[in-house]
Amino acid sequence: MHQRAFLSVRKLLALAGYSDFDLYYDEFGKPHLIDEKQISITHSHHFSAIIISNEAVGIDIEMQRDIILKIAHKFVNDEELSRLQKTDLTDYIKKLTVKWGAKEAIFKIKNEKGISFKDHIQVAPFELNQTQTTADLNFNGAEQKFNIHFSELDTNFTLVYAFENNDTIQEH
Ligand SMILES: CC(C)(COP(=O)(O)OP(=O)(O)OC[C@H]1O[C@@H](n2cnc3c(N)ncnc32)[C@H](O)[C@@H]1OP(=O)(O)O)[C@@H](O)C(=O)NCCC(=O)NCCS
C-alpha cells in the first residue's frame, strides 16, 4: 500500500507537470514544491490526492469508520459535539469524518507543534448536502479562519481540503 501510495502521488505530480525533483520535504515531513506554489498530499487505502495552489492549502482523505464514534471526544470540543445531530448514526459518522478531515487539513497547513484538534480548532456547523463550511483556529494568541471544502468519494470515503482565509487573522 505504501509503495502504491508513493507511486500514485508521483503520477499525480506528473499530471500536474511536476517531477519528483520538484518536491521536497521539510524537517516536519511537510511537502513543498521548488516553485512558489503550495502543495498538500494525502492517501487512504486505494485513494491518493494532491492539491496545488497559489495559497496555503491542506488536503485529507479519510475512510468513514465506526471507530470515529469512540474517539470523537478526543478531537471534537463540547460545543461542536452538542450541535451534532446523533439520531442518524451513518450521518453522524460522516459529519465526524468531515470534522476530522478538516482538522487534519488545517494541521497540514499550519504544521505547528502543540495544535490540539479539540482545544484549538472549531469547525462551523454544516449539513452533508453542502460542500463548504468554515473553521477557526485559536492558537498561540491568534485567531485564524479557514475555508473548508468537503465531498464524498465513492462510498465510505470523505475528501476535505482547506484554504487559509488571510483576511481573518486576528492577533490577541
Ligand atoms: C502528519 C499527518 C498530518 C498526516 O496525516 P494522515 O491522515 O496520517 O495521512 P495522509 O495520508 O492524509 O497524509 C500523509 C501526507 O501528509 C504530508 N505530511 C506529513 N507530515 C506533514 C506535516 N507536518 N505537515 C503537512 N503535511 C505533512 C505528507 O505529504 C504525507 O504524504 P507523503 O509522505 O506521501 O508525501 C498526521 O499524521 C498528523 O500528524 N496529524 C496531527 C496529529 C494530531 O494532532 N492528531 C490529533 C489527535 S486527537
The ligand as a MOL file (V3000), in Angstrom:
LIG
                    3D

  0  0  0     0  0            999 V3000
M  V30 BEGIN CTAB
M  V30 COUNTS 48 50 0 0 0
M  V30 BEGIN ATOM
M  V30 1 C 1.2400 14.1940 9.5010 0
M  V30 2 C -0.2300 13.9630 9.3760 0
M  V30 3 C -0.9100 15.3030 9.1430 0
M  V30 4 C -0.5240 13.0010 8.1950 0
M  V30 5 O -1.9050 12.7900 8.0330 0
M  V30 6 P -2.5210 11.3290 7.8310 0
M  V30 7 O -4.0090 11.4740 7.8250 0
M  V30 8 O -1.9120 10.3970 8.8130 0
M  V30 9 O -2.0270 10.8200 6.4200 0
M  V30 10 P -2.3500 11.4130 4.9940 0
M  V30 11 O -2.2150 10.3040 4.0310 0
M  V30 12 O -3.5990 12.2050 4.9420 0
M  V30 13 O -1.1390 12.4330 4.7690 0
M  V30 14 C 0.1360 11.9680 4.5160 0
M  V30 15 C 0.8970 13.1050 3.8800 0
M  V30 16 O 0.9250 14.2000 4.7720 0
M  V30 17 C 2.0480 15.0010 4.4420 0
M  V30 18 N 2.6330 15.4180 5.7010 0
M  V30 19 C 3.3650 14.6870 6.5640 0
M  V30 20 N 3.7370 15.4630 7.6160 0
M  V30 21 C 3.2100 16.6880 7.3880 0
M  V30 22 C 3.2550 17.9100 8.1050 0
M  V30 23 N 3.9170 18.0220 9.2680 0
M  V30 24 N 2.6100 18.9890 7.5950 0
M  V30 25 C 1.9520 18.8970 6.4270 0
M  V30 26 N 1.8810 17.7640 5.6790 0
M  V30 27 C 2.5090 16.6650 6.1750 0
M  V30 28 C 2.9820 14.1410 3.5810 0
M  V30 29 O 2.9710 14.6800 2.2730 0
M  V30 30 C 2.3400 12.7840 3.6110 0
M  V30 31 O 2.3700 12.0820 2.4020 0
M  V30 32 P 3.7450 11.5850 1.7080 0
M  V30 33 O 4.6310 11.1620 2.8130 0
M  V30 34 O 3.3330 10.5020 0.7790 0
M  V30 35 O 4.2550 12.8040 0.9700 0
M  V30 36 C -0.8030 13.2900 10.6570 0
M  V30 37 O -0.2380 12.0510 10.8380 0
M  V30 38 C -0.6090 14.1080 11.9080 0
M  V30 39 O 0.4210 14.1630 12.4990 0
M  V30 40 N -1.7010 14.7290 12.3730 0
M  V30 41 C -1.7270 15.5280 13.5480 0
M  V30 42 C -1.8110 14.6710 14.7480 0
M  V30 43 C -2.7830 15.1760 15.7470 0
M  V30 44 O -2.6240 16.2350 16.3190 0
M  V30 45 N -3.8180 14.3940 15.9800 0
M  V30 46 C -4.8120 14.7600 16.9190 0
M  V30 47 C -5.3950 13.5660 17.5500 0
M  V30 48 S -6.7570 13.9980 18.5240 0
M  V30 END ATOM
M  V30 BEGIN BOND
M  V30 1 1 1 2
M  V30 2 1 2 3
M  V30 3 1 2 4
M  V30 4 1 2 36
M  V30 5 1 4 5
M  V30 6 1 5 6
M  V30 7 2 6 7
M  V30 8 1 6 8
M  V30 9 1 6 9
M  V30 10 1 9 10
M  V30 11 2 10 11
M  V30 12 1 10 12
M  V30 13 1 10 13
M  V30 14 1 13 14
M  V30 15 1 14 15
M  V30 16 1 15 16
M  V30 17 1 15 30
M  V30 18 1 16 17
M  V30 19 1 17 18
M  V30 20 1 17 28
M  V30 21 1 18 19
M  V30 22 1 18 27
M  V30 23 2 19 20
M  V30 24 1 20 21
M  V30 25 1 21 22
M  V30 26 2 21 27
M  V30 27 1 22 23
M  V30 28 2 22 24
M  V30 29 1 24 25
M  V30 30 2 25 26
M  V30 31 1 26 27
M  V30 32 1 28 29
M  V30 33 1 28 30
M  V30 34 1 30 31
M  V30 35 1 31 32
M  V30 36 2 32 33
M  V30 37 1 32 34
M  V30 38 1 32 35
M  V30 39 1 36 37
M  V30 40 1 36 38
M  V30 41 2 38 39
M  V30 42 1 38 40
M  V30 43 1 40 41
M  V30 44 1 41 42
M  V30 45 1 42 43
M  V30 46 2 43 44
M  V30 47 1 43 45
M  V30 48 1 45 46
M  V30 49 1 46 47
M  V30 50 1 47 48
M  V30 END BOND
M  V30 END CTAB
M  END
